[in-house]
Amino acid sequence: KIHLWIGGHVHRPFRSIPLKNSCFSMIDPAEFEQPHPKVGERYSFPVVVTGGPTGKLPENMYFTSVYVEVKPEGISVRSYDRFCKEFDSFRISPDGTVTDIFRSDEFKFYEY
């Protein structure tokens, strides 16, 4: 069973919400250069994407990183901006349940 998918090269920090057409992002998915396909409801795991340089993001989000720690009790995921400030943190239990730990105000909820 897949518990987490990590991607990059789309130039915007993003985390999908399993089994929903919704996400957390710095940018409204309606403003993405390519429309976001309504396929989130098909995926039972979160997709986490790192950010890169784009004029639509604040400078601190031009280069983001993801720290993943895997232990028998679950997966911990933390996302950081280019100045090492955490903006998202969550945990995935062995059964696939996602629990939010921390999310900055700028990493907002959107439906698409």
WOPE-V111592 format. One record per residue. N is the residue number from 0. PHI is phi as a letter, one per 40 degrees, with the letter a starting at -180 (* if undefined). PSI is psi in whole degrees, -180 to 180 (none if undefined). OMEGA is omega in whole degrees, 0 to 359 (NA if undefined). Layout:
n:N phi:PHI psi:PSI omega:OMEGA
n:N phi:PHI psi:PSI omega:OMEGA
//
This chain:
n:0 phi:* psi:135 omega:177
n:1 phi:c psi:133 omega:178
n:2 phi:b psi:-23 omega:185
n:3 phi:a psi:141 omega:175
n:4 phi:b psi:130 omega:180
n:5 phi:b psi:134 omega:180
n:6 phi:b psi:174 omega:179
n:7 phi:a psi:-169 omega:175
n:8 phi:g psi:23 omega:173
n:9 phi:b psi:0 omega:172
n:10 phi:g psi:27 omega:175
n:11 phi:a psi:128 omega:175
n:12 phi:c psi:140 omega:189
n:13 phi:a psi:142 omega:170
n:14 phi:a psi:122 omega:178
n:15 phi:c psi:160 omega:176
n:16 phi:b psi:120 omega:185
n:17 phi:d psi:137 omega:175
n:18 phi:g psi:23 omega:178
n:19 phi:a psi:154 omega:173
n:20 phi:c psi:65 omega:180
n:21 phi:a psi:165 omega:185
n:22 phi:a psi:174 omega:167
n:23 phi:b psi:135 omega:184
n:24 phi:a psi:161 omega:174
n:25 phi:c psi:-20 omega:184
n:26 phi:b psi:139 omega:175
n:27 phi:d psi:127 omega:179
n:28 phi:d psi:-23 omega:176
n:29 phi:c psi:-21 omega:180
n:30 phi:c psi:-2 omega:178
n:31 phi:c psi:146 omega:180
n:32 phi:c psi:-40 omega:175
n:33 phi:b psi:132 omega:178
n:34 phi:d psi:138 omega:180
n:35 phi:c psi:123 omega:181
n:36 phi:c psi:145 omega:181
n:37 phi:c psi:70 omega:182
n:38 phi:b psi:0 omega:183
n:39 phi:d psi:-32 omega:181
n:40 phi:c psi:-13 omega:180
n:41 phi:c psi:-14 omega:188
n:42 phi:b psi:125 omega:182
n:43 phi:c psi:10 omega:181
n:44 phi:b psi:155 omega:177
n:45 phi:c psi:145 omega:172
n:46 phi:b psi:124 omega:180
n:47 phi:b psi:130 omega:182
n:48 phi:b psi:139 omega:178
n:49 phi:c psi:163 omega:182
n:50 phi:b psi:161 omega:178
n:51 phi:a psi:-180 omega:185
n:52 phi:c psi:129 omega:174
n:53 phi:a psi:150 omega:181
n:54 phi:c psi:-13 omega:183
n:55 phi:c psi:-10 omega:182
n:56 phi:b psi:152 omega:171
n:57 phi:c psi:155 omega:185
n:58 phi:d psi:-33 omega:181
n:59 phi:c psi:-16 omega:181
n:60 phi:b psi:7 omega:181
n:61 phi:c psi:-33 omega:179
n:62 phi:b psi:107 omega:180
n:63 phi:b psi:164 omega:179
n:64 phi:b psi:159 omega:180
n:65 phi:b psi:129 omega:176
n:66 phi:b psi:125 omega:182
n:67 phi:b psi:131 omega:177
n:68 phi:b psi:123 omega:182
n:69 phi:b psi:124 omega:179
n:70 phi:b psi:163 omega:179
n:71 phi:d psi:-31 omega:181
n:72 phi:c psi:-3 omega:176
n:73 phi:i psi:-178 omega:180
n:74 phi:b psi:129 omega:174
n:75 phi:b psi:134 omega:182
n:76 phi:b psi:130 omega:177
n:77 phi:b psi:136 omega:178
n:78 phi:b psi:139 omega:184
n:79 phi:b psi:148 omega:175
n:80 phi:c psi:-177 omega:185
n:81 phi:c psi:-14 omega:179
n:82 phi:b psi:18 omega:177
n:83 phi:g psi:26 omega:175
n:84 phi:c psi:126 omega:181
n:85 phi:c psi:135 omega:176
n:86 phi:b psi:-9 omega:178
n:87 phi:a psi:140 omega:179
n:88 phi:a psi:133 omega:178
n:89 phi:a psi:169 omega:181
n:90 phi:b psi:143 omega:176
n:91 phi:b psi:121 omega:180
n:92 phi:c psi:165 omega:180
n:93 phi:d psi:-28 omega:179
n:94 phi:c psi:1 omega:178
n:95 phi:g psi:-1 omega:179
n:96 phi:c psi:132 omega:180
n:97 phi:b psi:129 omega:178
n:98 phi:b psi:121 omega:176
n:99 phi:c psi:138 omega:176
n:100 phi:b psi:-52 omega:181
n:101 phi:a psi:144 omega:174
n:102 phi:a psi:127 omega:179
n:103 phi:c psi:159 omega:181
n:104 phi:c psi:-31 omega:182
n:105 phi:c psi:-14 omega:178
n:106 phi:c psi:87 omega:194
n:107 phi:c psi:159 omega:176
n:108 phi:c psi:134 omega:175
n:109 phi:b psi:150 omega:169
n:110 phi:b psi:149 omega:179
n:111 phi:b psi:none omega:NA
//
